[in-house]
Amino acid sequence: MTAPWEKPRLLVSQFCRTAGPSGPSFTSISSAPGGFFLPRARGGLCKGFFSLPQVYENLQLFVENKGPGAELFDRLTTASLNKHLQDLMDGLTAKVFRTCNASLTLQGQLRALTRAEDGVAAKILSYNRANRAVAVLCNHQRATPKTFEKSMQTLRSKIEAKVKQVAEAKAELKKARADHRSRGDSRSKRQVSGGPSPSKSRGWQ
C-alpha cells in the first residue's frame, strides 16, 4: 500500500499571486495532474485527484473578498488538519508529513549532487546545497537572537579598531618612506621594507 506522502506532493507546481486594488488574485496556474498541495503558512492538505479547472475555481473562491496579506486558507487550523491526516493514516500529522517531505528532498538532492569520486570538500558543498533546498521547501526562517544587537555592536567595534590600525600602519609607512628618502641609509630602508633591524636579527637586546 502506498503511503499518503508518497503520492504526488504538488497539486499546483506554480501559481502567481498578486495584490491588486481588489486584493490578491491568481493570475496563472501551471497544469498538474493532481495530488497534494501543502502551503507553508497555516498550511493545508488537499487530498485527491481532480481536474485543473476545479482547482483554479477553488483557489479563486479562497481569495475572493480578501485583501492584500490575507491568509489563503484562513479557516484551516492545525487541529483540523491533523484530524484529517489521522483519518488517512494512524500517527500521520502535519509535522510527520513535513518531515517526510524534507527527508525525501534531502535524499533526492544528495543523490543528484553527490558523486562517489568527489572529495570531502565537494561532498560537504553538495550536502550544504541539499540542506539549502530543504530549507527552501520548509520555509525555514531563523528568529533574530536576543543577543543579536550586542553581537553586532561587538563586531562593529572590532571593525572600527581594525580600520584604525590600518590607518595608523599606513601613516607609519608614509612617514618611514619620507624618512628613507631624506636619509637613504640601510636602517631607514629596512623600516620601509618591513625587515628586522640588526639587533633583532642577531638576538641583541
RAKATA-V634639 format. One record per residue. N is the residue number from 1. RES is the residue in one small letter. PHI is phi in radians with two decimals (none if undefined). PSI is psi in whole degrees, 0 to 359 (NA if undefined). Layout:
# RAKATA-V634639
N | RES | PHI | PSI
N | RES | PHI | PSI
This chain:
# RAKATA-V634639
1 | m | none | 134
2 | t | -1.41 | 128
3 | a | -1.20 | 150
4 | p | -0.96 | 322
5 | w | -1.35 | 352
6 | e | -1.54 | 352
7 | k | -1.34 | 169
8 | p | -0.90 | 130
9 | r | -1.64 | 348
10 | l | -2.05 | 120
11 | l | -1.43 | 318
12 | v | -2.18 | 119
13 | s | -1.37 | 328
14 | q | -2.57 | 139
15 | f | -2.58 | 151
16 | c | -1.91 | 119
17 | r | -1.93 | 122
18 | t | -2.13 | 151
19 | a | -1.91 | 98
20 | g | -1.67 | 193
21 | p | -1.04 | 328
22 | s | -1.67 | 9
23 | g | 1.85 | 192
24 | p | -1.26 | 149
25 | s | -2.65 | 156
26 | f | -1.71 | 120
27 | t | -1.65 | 337
28 | s | -2.75 | 142
29 | i | -2.36 | 129
30 | s | -1.42 | 156
31 | s | -1.31 | 146
32 | a | -2.69 | 143
33 | p | -1.22 | 338
34 | g | 2.30 | 177
35 | g | 2.35 | 234
36 | f | -2.03 | 145
37 | f | -2.29 | 116
38 | l | -2.10 | 90
39 | p | -1.19 | 153
40 | r | -1.39 | 311
41 | a | -1.33 | 115
42 | r | 0.83 | 45
43 | g | -1.04 | 165
44 | g | -2.38 | 172
45 | l | -2.27 | 119
46 | c | -1.90 | 106
47 | k | -1.61 | 143
48 | g | 2.26 | 178
49 | f | -2.21 | 122
50 | f | -2.55 | 164
51 | s | -1.31 | 157
52 | l | -1.06 | 319
53 | p | -0.98 | 320
54 | q | -1.13 | 318
55 | v | -1.07 | 314
56 | y | -1.08 | 316
57 | e | -1.11 | 320
58 | n | -1.10 | 316
59 | l | -1.12 | 323
60 | q | -1.12 | 323
61 | l | -1.17 | 323
62 | f | -1.10 | 324
63 | v | -1.61 | 357
64 | e | -1.12 | 134
65 | n | 1.08 | 24
66 | k | -1.91 | 138
67 | g | -1.49 | 175
68 | p | -1.01 | 136
69 | g | 1.49 | 358
70 | a | -1.26 | 152
71 | e | -1.32 | 138
72 | l | -1.20 | 312
73 | f | -1.86 | 69
74 | d | -1.26 | 339
75 | r | -1.63 | 357
76 | l | -1.58 | 132
77 | t | -2.08 | 163
78 | t | -1.07 | 321
79 | a | -1.10 | 314
80 | s | -1.18 | 324
81 | l | -1.13 | 313
82 | n | -1.12 | 325
83 | k | -1.11 | 318
84 | h | -1.11 | 317
85 | l | -1.16 | 325
86 | q | -1.12 | 329
87 | d | -1.20 | 330
88 | l | -1.35 | 320
89 | m | -2.77 | 135
90 | d | -1.11 | 129
91 | g | 1.55 | 353
92 | l | -1.43 | 126
93 | t | -2.28 | 171
94 | a | -1.06 | 324
95 | k | -1.16 | 318
96 | v | -1.13 | 317
97 | f | -1.04 | 314
98 | r | -1.15 | 318
99 | t | -1.13 | 320
100 | c | -1.13 | 316
101 | n | -1.02 | 317
102 | a | -1.12 | 318
103 | s | -1.14 | 317
104 | l | -1.13 | 321
105 | t | -1.13 | 315
106 | l | -1.09 | 315
107 | q | -1.09 | 316
108 | g | -1.14 | 319
109 | q | -1.16 | 318
110 | l | -1.09 | 321
111 | r | -1.14 | 322
112 | a | -1.37 | 327
113 | l | -1.68 | 338
114 | t | -1.82 | 137
115 | r | -2.06 | 149
116 | a | -1.07 | 327
117 | e | -1.47 | 357
118 | d | -1.15 | 148
119 | g | -1.36 | 177
120 | v | -1.08 | 316
121 | a | -1.08 | 318
122 | a | -1.17 | 323
123 | k | -1.21 | 323
124 | i | -1.11 | 319
125 | l | -1.09 | 317
126 | s | -1.10 | 319
127 | y | -1.11 | 317
128 | n | -1.11 | 321
129 | r | -1.17 | 320
130 | a | -1.12 | 319
131 | n | -1.11 | 323
132 | r | -1.14 | 322
133 | a | -1.10 | 321
134 | v | -1.14 | 319
135 | a | -1.09 | 321
136 | v | -1.16 | 317
137 | l | -1.04 | 316
138 | c | -1.59 | 359
139 | n | 0.98 | 47
140 | h | -1.16 | 128
141 | q | -2.39 | 116
142 | r | -1.37 | 132
143 | a | -1.24 | 148
144 | t | -1.15 | 124
145 | p | -1.08 | 153
146 | k | -1.13 | 331
147 | t | -1.62 | 13
148 | f | -1.04 | 310
149 | e | -1.10 | 320
150 | k | -1.14 | 319
151 | s | -1.13 | 318
152 | m | -1.13 | 321
153 | q | -1.13 | 320
154 | t | -1.09 | 317
155 | l | -1.13 | 319
156 | r | -1.09 | 319
157 | s | -1.10 | 318
158 | k | -1.13 | 319
159 | i | -1.12 | 315
160 | e | -1.07 | 320
161 | a | -1.13 | 319
162 | k | -1.17 | 320
163 | v | -1.08 | 319
164 | k | -1.12 | 317
165 | q | -1.09 | 319
166 | v | -1.11 | 317
167 | a | -1.10 | 318
168 | e | -1.14 | 320
169 | a | -1.13 | 320
170 | k | -1.13 | 320
171 | a | -1.13 | 319
172 | e | -1.13 | 320
173 | l | -1.14 | 319
174 | k | -1.08 | 318
175 | k | -1.15 | 319
176 | a | -1.13 | 321
177 | r | -1.13 | 317
178 | a | -1.11 | 320
179 | d | -1.13 | 321
180 | h | -1.19 | 323
181 | r | -1.14 | 324
182 | s | -1.41 | 326
183 | r | -1.72 | 314
184 | g | 1.22 | 15
185 | d | -1.61 | 176
186 | s | -1.19 | 327
187 | r | -1.16 | 315
188 | s | -1.18 | 329
189 | k | -1.14 | 318
190 | r | -1.13 | 325
191 | q | -1.13 | 325
192 | v | -1.30 | 319
193 | s | -1.41 | 346
194 | g | 1.49 | 12
195 | g | -1.36 | 161
196 | p | -1.27 | 151
197 | s | -1.32 | 160
198 | p | -0.98 | 322
199 | s | -1.13 | 321
200 | k | -1.28 | 322
201 | s | -1.21 | 333
202 | r | -1.73 | 1
203 | g | 1.38 | 18
204 | w | -1.34 | 153
205 | q | -1.60 | NA
